[in-house]
Amino acid sequence: MNHSSNEKEPETIEPLRYLSKTEVATIETELLRDYRFGQQQLIEIWGHACAIAITKAFPLSSLSKKQPTLLVVCGPEQNGSIGLVCARHLRMFEYEPTIFYPKRSPQSLHQDFTVQCEKMDIPFLSYLPMEVQLLNDAYNLVIDAILGPETDHKEVKEPYAGMLVTLKQVKIPIVSVDVPSGCDVDEPAKDGINPEVLISLTAPKKCATGFSGKHFLAGRFLPYDIQKKYELNLPEFPGTECVIEL
């Protein structure tokens, strides 16, 4: 039987790669150094894609509370800045984010994102209520942008350790950015926050193996040469979508 050359063989689809902490760092270094992406640019791309994924998982019309309130909890490093960008875009999409960002980064790059949120009149909380019921009552969902793959999960210090304890008890849905906070990037998640939705950036991490919630991938900006070099086997994104549900 003659197959025409442009027909796709379905059984040759390779499984999506799940990255280790080291691979994540290597790919990011390559994007910054060889492909001339700026760090601010990457954070913007990722934060925007996270906001889009959240609108897919929790459309405005599906929220149970009268106000479309969200709590965005930001850590001190890059993941926190992605949370800030995500909050700004969600504000543009008519949601009402509030940010909790207890340790603001001294880097001007991260400070720029904070100023952008302040200029959009997004409120910043001065503390995270310990009474979980207050969070359940005030917000439709929590966005966990606390500890990214760059953080050592064994070295979680205050105030983050306490925040994780509180967030593990909330009843409203949690969306984790890239890595559920408190998880070991290289191991299937067990100790950290247990989100309903996970948004993997670039490619999924090893900790997402076996994740049973809604799982989105935001990786469409990646140059083809990098995708090929690391055999990422990313799925095909439909149309002009920057995120895809796995």
Stockholm file with secondary structure:
# STOCKHOLM 1.0

chainA/1-246         MNHSSNEKEPETIEPLRYLSKTEVATIETELLRDYRFGQQQLIEIWGHACAIAITKAFPLSSLSKKQPTLLVVCGPEQNGSIGLVCARHLRMFEYEPTIFYPKRSPQSLHQDFTVQCEKMDIPFLSYLPMEVQLLNDAYNLVIDAILGPETDHKEVKEPYAGMLVTLKQVKIPIVSVDVPSGCDVDEPAKDGINPEVLISLTAPKKCATGFSGKHFLAGRFLPYDIQKKYELNLPEFPGTECVIEL
#=GR chainA/1-246 SS CCCCTTCCCGGGCCCCCCBCHHHHHHHHHHHHHTSCCCHHHHHHHHHHHHHHHHHHHSCGGGCSSSSCEEEEEECSSHHHHHHHHHHHHHHHTTCEEEEECSSCCSSHHHHHHHHHHHHTTCCEESSCCSCHHHHHHHCSEEEEESCCTTSCGGGCCTTHHHHHHHHTTCCSCEEEESSCTTCCTTSCSCSSCCCSEEEEESSCBGGGTTCCSEEEEECTTSCHHHHHHTTCCCCCCCTTCSCEEC
#=GC SS_cons         CCCCTTCCCGGGCCCCCCBCHHHHHHHHHHHHHTSCCCHHHHHHHHHHHHHHHHHHHSCGGGCSSSSCEEEEEECSSHHHHHHHHHHHHHHHTTCEEEEECSSCCSSHHHHHHHHHHHHTTCCEESSCCSCHHHHHHHCSEEEEESCCTTSCGGGCCTTHHHHHHHHTTCCSCEEEESSCTTCCTTSCSCSSCCCSEEEEESSCBGGGTTCCSEEEEECTTSCHHHHHHTTCCCCCCCTTCSCEEC
//
